[in-house]
Amino acid sequence: MNTYKDYIQEIEERKGQGLHPKPIDGAELLSEIITQIKDLNNEYRADSLNFFIYNVVPGTTPAANLKANFLKEIVLGQSVVAEITPAFALELLSHMKGGTSIAVLLDLALGDDVTIAKQAAEVLKTQVYLYEADTDRLGEAFQKGNAIAKDILESYAKAEFFTKLPEIAEEIKVVTFIAGEGDISTDLLSPGNQAHSRSDRELHGKCMITPQAQDEIKALQALHPDKSVMLIAEKGTMGVGSSRMSGVNNVALWTGRQASPYVPFVNFAPIVAGTNGISPIFLTTVDVTGGIGLDLKNWVKKLDENGDVVRNESGDPILEEVYSVATGTVLTINTKTKKLYNGDKELIDISKAFTPQKIEFIKAGGSYAIVFGKKLQTFASKTLGIPIVTVYAPSKEVSVEGQGLTAVEKIFNANAVGTTPGKVLHAGSDVRVTVNIVGSQDTTGLMTSQELESMAATVISPIVDGAYQSGCHTASVWDNKSKANIPRLMKFMNDFGLITARDPKGVYHSMTDVIHKVLNDITVNEWAIIIGGDSHTRMSKGVAFGADSGTVALALATGEASMPIPESVKVTFKGDMKGYMDFRDVVHATQSQMLKTFGGENVFQGRIIEVHLGTLNADQAFTFTDWTAEMKAKASICISEDYTLIESLEMAKGRIQIMIDKGMDNKNQVLKGLIAIADKRIAEIISGEKPALRPDANAKYYAEVVVDLDEIAEPMIADPDVNNADVSKRYTHDTIRPLSFYGGVKKVDLGFIGSCMVHKGDMKILAHMLKNIDEQEGKVEFKAPLVVAPPTYNIVDELKAEGDWEILQKYSGFEFDDNVPKAAARTSYENMLYLERPGCNLCMGNQEKAAKGDTVMATSTRLFQGRVVEDAEGKKGESLLSSTPVVVLSTILGRTPTIEEYIAAVDGINLTKFAPSHKLLVK
């Protein structure tokens, strides 16, 4: 087999798609290329040189290992390549970021040839991606009196790898491009149905927004070659929804700058903006790439002569334009004054985008370099026995005398690293924290593995209690794309030290459980910090942050994360739930009542929602915490009563034991260790040594929301409002309507019960409703298809044991078969019940979708345009979000039910109930 000729054939095929050669990461191909370079008469030598220099993936890929070692041969004179001098070889090594390249540079720097050693040392002084094996070598050489090692360490102690970088420009000229009106989802920047191509950055870049938009961006760049194109969410927030590094990568690919001339399709420094700023998760991802995110505030609420907000007929505030950012507008970002200008006219203060920490990210080309740089400086100073020189901006430490702590402030204080000893920190403080649990999901996992390779990480940090690689986003269809990508991902992550949904050795049964449900189970301490590669990483134990694939990689590699302590909004409840209501209605009503209370202002956005659910176990409470992603909150914390927390931890232990029994634990016995942590926590609660997490009574909140359960008189539905005259109001999660709004006449084309928003109780509700309908009507007849995807296999097993699965089977026309999984996504549905494999299914929208133009009633979380359902010619697709009983009844009727039909249908059914705690859940 000639790997090189296969590569040339692939290049020809990619030309037909308008693509360049795919970057090389395999050892076999690069080995052949190196052989051809050494053969001066080889017909492919010139191309091989070009591929070797400009087209090899750096870091710890097999190809990078070969490249680094061949460059070492050239530096030492063991191989002679006229086109690659020893000096150029060292330059190429400097762009390889870490892994074998660092080992090679250390070999050269600590070698016998003094001239080469000094040259290699100068390159090493610019590097930051060193791990314990690398720093141990330096430390040992220093202890033995090696002068070069001392010289390198002295440079590291001064952080010259950072201080010698160019300062950021005082003025940055930008030309605007309106990417969309209203909130811009990351789905627009990196569509879920193109998830399979994310690891091929150039190919994936072709799916950003539209080809027309890409042409417009290129035209702007041609007209303004000296300016950066700034993507804008007009009248909305940029980057809402899923936490996608691929979204920022695509923006950087089209509008940013190339990170290295020797690394293709890795760009940095994108500039994005939104009328209402940037989604918190997306902004973190922008920081990873050294980019800039601006809060424009270019539209404001219109006020009357009394200073009151002027509203339209729908009750929504009327907006007035303060200044224009229409496509093609040239603006100036001044990084010194921290203002945005149009010519000489000052438009707005943008100082939040240029905090000392963010300026460091921009200067260093991304936040990773700062994290690793700080660790390297600390190591060097300790090894040399000298104090740490203040180079980086000191972490902001906010401490308010006499003020208590919110729940999130307590968790951050308990997990903080490197803060002033004994100092109590409040919201606004910049904190480096240890991470307890990490989750990687399958459609972003390949990018996470690439990030780990690029930062030269080879094993999970011992600080992390547990980490999981899911298979849920590719559970619906086991197609050729999945077969090509997922086994490779599972092997990488399993080797790295994660518990993986699929066994690379094929011993245990593949588990396609929804990642959030698994993370909720393996979080066994409510004081934990969780980082997950999905915006719905919102556990009902601990505080969880959805993150991009790069931040997940950093957490896996270092066991740490850095962020400001967010402000919190306290949510409590009063009144009583009506017997025919479901807890999902309480969740929607929270959003609705909050907006009503605060005059349309979303006080949840960018903050922690501290929800005092108290009496709901982790499974049921997760329905609320999961939805907080749609509330645009940064994260959420559930405050529980002691006995409820114990019940949740016992439930988690049982599910972890099932994973152990399946053979999913690894050589480090991570799962066994999690059970031990849970046992310890339960003992602390029972003994009174450390009760369940509570905020202090005198904690300070940004706002407090009291949800009145008495006001919730009928099921609540989140509506995408696809025909709203104000485009910015479409596809948000803020339009919450009562069931009666639809008058029992709105046609429903398909129903979906599944995703992370449902639990075992929802499956039992479905079974009970079908049984009731059969008894009442003599048969169950669906007037619209009903797709059901249980969140986890253990739920299926429990339903089988309790008899409910048998009921579902009776009324289904399709049941998943793991032995013969679907090889292709459905393109049409019959009016029947589909029992699908556990996983995300329609909610993800990357494999299965409803028919174009359908009106879908779903329990899922996403109502964004094109996510669950795409538009058809002349008819918009819409995804309405509701409770399980509303979805069931809508498919039986083929339309939205009336309130009378709904109440009759749920009579005698045990819906998910909630009663506010009578205890004061504060310390």
Secondary structure by P-SEA (a helix, b strand, c coil): ccaaaaaaaaaaaaaaacccccccccaaaaaaaaaaaacccccaaaaaaaaacccccccccaaaaaaaaaaaaaaacccccccccaaaaaaaaaacccaaaaaaaaaaaacccaaaaaaaaaaaaacccccaaaaaaaaaaaaaccaaaaaaaaaaaaccccccccccccbbbbbbbcccccccccccccccccccccccccccccccccaaaaaaaaaaaaacccbbbbbbbcccccccccccaaaaaaaaacccccccccccccccbbbbbccccccaaaaaaaaaabbbbbbcccbbbbbcccccccccccccbbbbbcccccccbbbbbbcccccccccccccccccccccaaaaaaaaaccaaaaaaaaaaaaaaaaaacccccccccccbbbbbccccccaaaaaaaaaccccccccccccccbbbbbbcbbbbcccaaaaaaaaaaaaccccccccccbbbbbcccccccccccccccaaaaaaaaaaaccccccccccccccccccaaaaaaaacccccbbbbcccccccccccbbbbbcaaaaaaaaacccccccbbbbbbbbbcccccccccaaaaaaaaaaaaaaaaccccccccccccccccccccccaaaaaaacccccccbbbbbbcaaaaaaaaaaaaaaaaaaaaaccccccaaaaaaaaaaaaaaaaaaacccccccccccccccbbbbbccccccccccccccccccccccccccccccccccccccccccccccccccccaaaaaaaaaaaaaaaaaccbbbbcbbbbbbbccaaaaaaaaaaaaaaaaaaaccbbbbccccccccccccccbbbbcccccccccccccccccccccccccccccccccbbbcccbbbbbbbbcaaaaaaaaaacccccaaaaaaaaccccccccccccccccc
